[in-house]
Amino acid sequence: MSDLSRRNAARLGLGAGLGTAAATLAGCGREERPSRTPAVPGRRPEQAAGGGAQALPRLIGDGSTAYTGRQPGQPAAPERLEAGQQPPQFVIFSWDGAGEVGTGLFPRFLELARQHDAHMTFFLSGLYLLPEERKRLYHPPNNPQGASEIGYLTNAHLKETLTYVHQAWTDGHEIGTHFNGHFCSGSGSVANWTPAQWRSEIEQARTFVKTWRTNTGWLDHPPLPFDYDKELIGGRTPCLLGQENLLPVARELGWRYDASSPGGVQRWPSKKDGVWDLPLQGIPFPGHSFEVLSMDYNILANQSHNSTRAPSYHYSAWRTQATQAYLAGFQRAYETNRAPMYIGNHFEEWNGGIYMDAVEATLKRIADMKDVRLVSFRQFVDWLDAQDPAILAKLRALEVGQIPPGGWTAYLRPAAAR
């Protein structure tokens, strides 16, 4: 692990667990390794799920992105719940940073999603499409020009990231944003940024995605197959900080959700400042009286006290505990209030990769269960916006782990029909 990644990982935890301390916040330090380019089985980057990409895309700007038509692999238009109908169990797997550094984790989870008809959200860090030699193009608020608390990718890893972001979108996944420099500490922390500074950060993140071709000079690499100005409707802030001043900007930009709140609970969501607030949630933590935030790094922080390379004799038990935590959170919602479950992740091999194994095991376990929908945040808010506000209010009234009084048929039956 590089010195930068080690410092990042050590800095990111702010507490032991929910219920007894402040939530441990999410890390994103990158670990550089020799590049190997793992292939996505059976797919080329230019192929799209369900029929292939448009043959003649309409290039946007410098050709870094392109309009290629409606995104493939999308579900049918959402329908309103019928009176008395039990809601689906939504589970959203999301990835902070979404850079490929030669570990094969990005294509691993693209393939897993294809196998189980799942969709996810990839919160792309804008700096992962900016070559390090061009880093002075980045002007981070309250920080020196070109600074970043995560490492810039090598050119080889930047190319891999482009390949898999392209594949993710054509497979039907959402591309959100994790912003840029991941500043979590000191006076330059995102926790202290003003709305104007958030607007600058967002515009720079969008620009780096929309101008990677100019910044790299790579004319033979295919464009990303989407208009990012239209694709981008939400994000997650570094370390889950700074949402209060971000939300007014998100609303002005027309964003539909934000996934930055720490310390949420397993209840149906509501809007904050006109934007759907979709926080990471406290879930049962086997063997403990407190709950843990539903993200890989938070489980790590409680198991190994922020160490990303603890002694390997712990790994088997910790892998099982992490898997059981996710499944316990899922089961609690599935059997009671059907609150959506949000699971946050990083493409990291912390503690021998056990958290990646836990995520994969969880997805495989729940994917084929009745009423379960593995969707992106975009797809989930599409469903929310299609529902009767009165029904959503009834869903929000259910507490964590509460079975609807009288069962779903009675609980969601219109008042006049009772």
C-alpha positions in Angstrom: 0.0 0.0 0.0 1.3 3.5 -0.8 2.1 6.0 1.9 -0.8 8.1 0.6 -3.3 5.3 0.8 -2.1 4.3 4.2 -2.5 7.9 5.5 -5.9 8.2 3.9 -7.2 4.9 5.4 -5.9 5.9 8.9 -7.7 9.2 8.7 -11.1 8.1 7.6 -12.7 6.6 10.7 -14.5 9.0 13.1 -16.1 6.6 15.5 -16.7 3.0 16.4 -20.3 2.3 15.4 -23.8 3.6 15.3 -25.6 3.8 18.6 -22.5 4.2 20.7 -20.5 6.7 18.7 -20.6 8.9 15.6 -20.7 6.9 12.4 -17.4 6.0 10.9 -17.2 7.7 7.6 -16.3 6.3 4.3 -12.8 6.1 2.9 -11.5 6.1 -0.7 -7.7 5.8 -0.6 -6.3 4.1 -3.7 -3.7 1.4 -3.6 -1.5 1.4 -6.7 -0.4 -2.0 -8.1 1.2 -3.3 -11.3 -1.4 -3.0 -14.0 -3.1 -6.0 -15.4 -6.2 -5.5 -17.6 -8.8 -8.1 -16.7 -11.2 -8.8 -19.5 -15.0 -8.6 -19.1 -16.0 -12.1 -20.2 -17.8 -12.1 -23.5 -18.0 -8.4 -24.0 -16.0 -5.7 -25.7 -16.2 -2.1 -24.4 -18.1 -0.9 -27.5 -20.8 -3.6 -27.0 -24.0 -2.7 -25.3 -26.4 -5.0 -23.4 -29.5 -5.8 -25.4 -28.5 -5.1 -28.9 -25.3 -3.1 -29.0 -24.4 0.6 -29.0 -25.7 2.9 -31.6 -23.5 2.5 -34.7 -23.0 6.3 -35.3 -23.0 8.0 -31.9 -23.4 11.8 -31.8 -20.2 13.1 -30.3 -20.4 15.8 -27.6 -17.8 18.5 -27.2 -14.3 17.1 -27.8 -15.7 13.6 -28.3 -15.0 12.4 -24.8 -18.7 11.6 -24.5 -21.4 10.9 -27.0 -25.2 10.6 -27.2 -26.0 7.0 -28.1 -29.7 6.8 -27.6 -31.7 5.5 -24.7 -29.6 3.6 -22.1 -29.8 -0.2 -22.6 -30.9 -2.6 -20.0 -33.4 -0.4 -18.2 -36.5 -1.8 -16.5 -40.0 -1.0 -17.7 -41.6 2.3 -16.7 -42.4 2.1 -13.0 -46.0 1.6 -12.0 -47.8 2.8 -8.9 -48.5 0.3 -6.1 -52.0 -1.0 -6.2 -54.2 -0.6 -3.2 -53.1 -3.0 -0.5 -50.1 -4.2 -2.6 -46.9 -5.2 -0.7 -44.0 -3.0 -1.9 -40.9 -4.5 -3.5 -37.7 -4.9 -1.5 -35.3 -2.5 -3.1 -31.5 -3.0 -2.6 -29.1 -0.5 -4.0 -25.4 -1.4 -4.3 -23.2 1.6 -4.9 -19.5 2.2 -5.4 -17.5 5.3 -4.3 -14.7 6.4 -6.6 -15.4 3.7 -9.2 -11.8 3.6 -10.5 -10.1 0.4 -11.7 -6.5 0.0 -10.5 -5.6 -3.4 -12.0 -7.2 -5.5 -9.2 -10.1 -6.7 -11.5 -12.8 -5.5 -9.0 -14.7 -3.3 -11.4 -15.2 -6.0 -14.0 -15.7 -8.6 -11.3 -18.9 -6.8 -10.1 -20.0 -5.9 -13.6 -20.0 -9.6 -14.4 -21.7 -10.5 -11.1 -24.5 -7.9 -11.9 -25.0 -9.4 -15.3 -25.3 -12.9 -13.9 -28.0 -11.8 -11.5 -29.9 -9.1 -13.5 -28.8 -6.4 -11.1 -28.2 -2.7 -11.6 -25.9 -0.6 -9.4 -24.7 3.0 -9.1 -21.1 3.9 -9.7 -20.1 7.2 -8.1 -17.2 8.2 -10.4 -14.5 10.5 -9.0 -13.8 13.1 -11.6 -10.0 13.0 -11.0 -9.9 9.4 -12.1 -10.3 10.7 -15.6 -7.7 13.4 -15.3 -4.0 12.4 -15.9 -1.7 13.3 -13.1 0.5 15.3 -15.5 -2.5 17.6 -16.0 -3.4 17.8 -12.3 -2.9 21.6 -12.2 -6.2 21.9 -14.1 -7.9 21.0 -10.8 -8.6 24.0 -8.5 -10.0 22.4 -5.3 -11.8 24.7 -3.0 -9.8 25.7 0.1 -6.9 23.6 -1.1 -3.8 24.1 -3.2 -4.0 23.8 -7.0 -3.8 20.2 -8.1 -4.0 18.8 -4.5 -6.0 15.7 -3.8 -6.3 13.4 -0.8 -6.7 10.4 -3.1 -4.1 9.4 -5.6 -4.4 10.2 -9.3 -4.6 7.1 -11.5 -1.8 6.0 -13.7 -2.5 6.3 -17.4 -2.9 2.6 -17.7 -5.5 2.5 -14.9 -7.2 5.6 -16.3 -7.7 3.7 -19.6 -9.1 0.7 -17.7 -11.5 3.0 -15.8 -12.7 4.4 -19.1 -13.3 0.9 -20.4 -15.4 -0.2 -17.4 -17.3 3.0 -17.0 -18.3 2.6 -20.6 -19.3 -1.0 -20.0 -21.2 -0.1 -16.8 -23.4 2.3 -18.6 -24.1 0.1 -21.5 -25.0 -2.7 -19.0 -27.7 -0.4 -17.6 -25.9 0.9 -14.5 -25.9 4.6 -13.3 -22.9 6.9 -13.3 -23.1 9.3 -10.5 -20.3 11.4 -8.9 -18.0 11.1 -5.9 -16.7 14.6 -6.8 -12.9 15.0 -7.0 -10.2 15.4 -4.4 -11.8 13.7 -1.4 -10.9 16.3 1.2 -12.0 15.1 4.6 -9.8 16.8 7.1 -8.4 20.2 8.1 -9.6 23.6 7.0 -9.9 22.4 3.4 -12.4 19.7 4.3 -15.6 19.4 2.2 -17.4 19.8 5.6 -16.5 23.5 5.4 -17.3 24.2 1.8 -19.8 26.9 0.8 -22.5 26.3 -1.8 -20.4 28.3 -4.3 -17.5 26.0 -3.6 -19.6 22.9 -4.1 -20.8 24.3 -7.4 -17.2 24.8 -8.5 -16.3 21.2 -7.5 -19.3 19.8 -9.3 -18.5 21.7 -12.5 -14.9 20.6 -12.4 -16.0 16.9 -11.9 -18.3 17.1 -14.9 -15.6 18.9 -17.0 -13.0 16.2 -16.3 -15.4 13.5 -17.4 -16.5 15.5 -20.5 -12.9 16.4 -21.6 -10.8 13.4 -20.8 -9.9 13.1 -24.5 -8.5 16.6 -24.6 -6.6 16.1 -21.4 -5.1 12.7 -22.4 -4.7 13.1 -26.1 -6.1 9.6 -26.6 -8.0 9.8 -29.9 -8.3 6.0 -30.5 -10.3 5.3 -27.3 -14.1 5.2 -27.7 -16.1 8.0 -26.1 -18.2 7.4 -23.0 -21.7 6.6 -24.4 -23.7 9.2 -22.5 -24.3 12.9 -22.1 -23.0 13.4 -18.6 -24.9 16.7 -18.0 -28.1 14.6 -18.4 -26.8 11.4 -16.8 -25.6 13.0 -13.6 -28.5 13.3 -11.1 -26.9 12.5 -7.8 -23.8 11.7 -5.8 -22.1 10.9 -2.5 -19.8 13.3 -0.8 -16.3 12.3 0.4 -16.5 10.9 4.0 -20.3 11.7 3.9 -19.5 15.3 4.8 -20.9 18.6 3.7 -24.4 17.7 2.6 -26.1 20.8 4.1 -24.4 23.2 1.7 -24.4 20.8 -1.2 -28.2 20.4 -1.3 -29.1 23.9 -2.4 -26.7 23.5 -5.3 -28.0 20.0 -6.1 -31.5 21.3 -6.2 -30.5 24.2 -8.5 -28.8 21.7 -10.8 -31.9 19.6 -11.0 -30.3 16.6 -9.1 -32.9 14.2 -8.0 -31.2 12.6 -5.0 -28.2 12.7 -2.7 -26.7 9.7 -0.9 -24.3 11.6 1.4 -26.1 11.5 4.8 -24.4 9.4 7.5 -26.3 7.6 10.2 -29.6 6.9 8.5 -31.9 4.2 9.6 -33.9 1.5 7.7 -37.0 3.5 7.0 -38.6 4.8 3.7 -36.9 8.0 2.6 -38.2 11.5 2.3 -36.9 14.6 0.4 -34.6 17.2 2.0 -34.6 20.6 0.3 -36.5 19.1 -2.6 -34.0 16.3 -3.2 -34.5 12.7 -2.2 -32.3 12.0 0.8 -30.9 8.4 0.6 -28.5 7.9 3.5 -26.4 5.0 4.4 -28.2 3.1 7.2 -27.5 1.5 10.5 -27.8 -2.3 10.3 -27.4 -5.0 12.9 -23.8 -5.9 13.7 -23.5 -9.6 14.8 -21.9 -10.0 18.1 -22.4 -6.3 19.2 -25.2 -4.3 20.8 -24.7 -1.3 18.5 -25.4 -1.1 14.8 -22.9 -0.4 12.0 -23.3 1.8 8.9 -24.0 -0.1 5.8 -20.7 0.4 4.1 -17.6 -1.7 3.7 -15.2 0.8 5.4 -17.4 1.2 8.4 -17.5 -2.5 9.0 -13.7 -2.6 8.6 -13.3 0.3 11.1 -15.2 -1.7 13.7 -13.3 -4.9 13.0 -9.7 -3.8 12.6 -9.8 -0.2 14.0 -9.1 1.3 10.6 -6.3 -1.0 9.7 -6.6 -2.2 6.1 -4.0 -4.9 6.5 -4.8 -6.6 9.8 -3.4 -10.1 10.6 -4.9 -12.6 8.2 -6.0 -15.0 10.8 -9.0 -12.7 11.4 -10.2 -12.7 7.9 -12.4 -15.7 7.8 -14.4 -14.6 10.9 -14.6 -11.0 9.7 -15.8 -12.0 6.3 -18.6 -14.0 7.8 -19.5 -11.2 10.2 -19.6 -8.6 7.4 -21.8 -10.9 5.3 -24.1 -11.6 8.2 -24.4 -7.8 8.9 -25.6 -7.1 5.4 -28.0 -10.1 5.4 -29.4 -9.1 8.8 -30.1 -5.6 7.6 -31.7 -7.0 4.5 -33.8 -9.6 6.4 -35.0 -7.0 8.9 -36.4 -4.8 6.1 -37.6 -7.6 3.9 -39.7 -9.2 6.7 -41.1 -6.0 8.1 -41.4 -2.5 6.6 -39.7 -3.3 3.3 -37.6 -0.1 3.6 -35.0 0.1 0.8 -31.5 -0.9 1.7 -28.4 1.0 0.6 -25.0 -0.7 0.6 -21.9 1.4 0.0 -18.6 0.0 -1.3 -15.1 0.8 -2.6 -13.1 -1.2 -5.1 -10.5 -2.1 -2.5 -8.8 -5.3 -1.3 -8.8 -4.2 2.4 -8.0 -7.0 4.8 -7.5 -9.5 2.0 -10.6 -8.5 0.0 -13.0 -9.9 2.6 -15.5 -7.0 2.2 -15.7 -7.6 -1.6 -16.4 -11.2 -0.8 -19.1 -10.2 1.7 -20.8 -8.0 -0.9 -20.7 -10.7 -3.5 -22.1 -13.3 -1.1 -24.9 -11.0 -0.1 -25.9 -10.2 -3.6 -25.9 -13.8 -4.6 -28.0 -14.8 -1.6 -30.8 -12.2 -2.1 -30.9 -11.7 -5.9 -33.5 -14.4 -6.6 -35.7 -13.9 -3.6 -39.4 -12.9 -4.2 -40.1 -9.2 -4.7 -36.3 -8.2 -4.5 -35.2 -5.6 -7.0 -31.5 -4.8 -7.3 -31.5 -1.3 -8.8 -29.5 1.9 -9.2 -30.3 5.0 -7.2 -31.7 6.5 -10.5 -34.1 3.6 -11.0 -35.2 3.8 -7.4 -36.1 7.5 -7.5 -37.9 6.8 -10.8 -40.1 4.4 -8.8 -40.5 6.8 -5.9 -41.6 9.6 -8.1 -44.2 7.4 -9.8 -45.9 6.5 -6.5 -49.0 8.0 -4.8 -47.7 10.5 -2.2 -50.3 9.2 0.3 -48.9 5.7 -0.1 -45.3 7.0 0.4 -46.4 8.8 3.5 -47.9 5.5 4.9 -44.6 3.7 4.1 -42.6 6.4 5.8 -44.7 6.1 9.0 -43.4 2.6 9.5 -40.6 2.4 12.0 -37.4 0.3 11.7 -38.4 -3.3 11.8 -42.1 -2.6 12.1 -44.6 -4.9 10.4 -47.5 -2.9 8.9 -50.4 -3.1 11.3 -53.0 -5.5 10.0 -50.7 -6.6 7.2 -50.0 -4.9 3.9 -53.4 -5.4 2.4 -55.1 -3.6 5.3 -52.3 -1.0 5.8 -52.2 0.2 2.3 -55.9 0.0 1.5 -57.5 3.4 0.8 -59.2 4.8 3.8 -62.6 4.9 2.0 -62.3 1.1 1.3 -61.8 0.1 5.0 
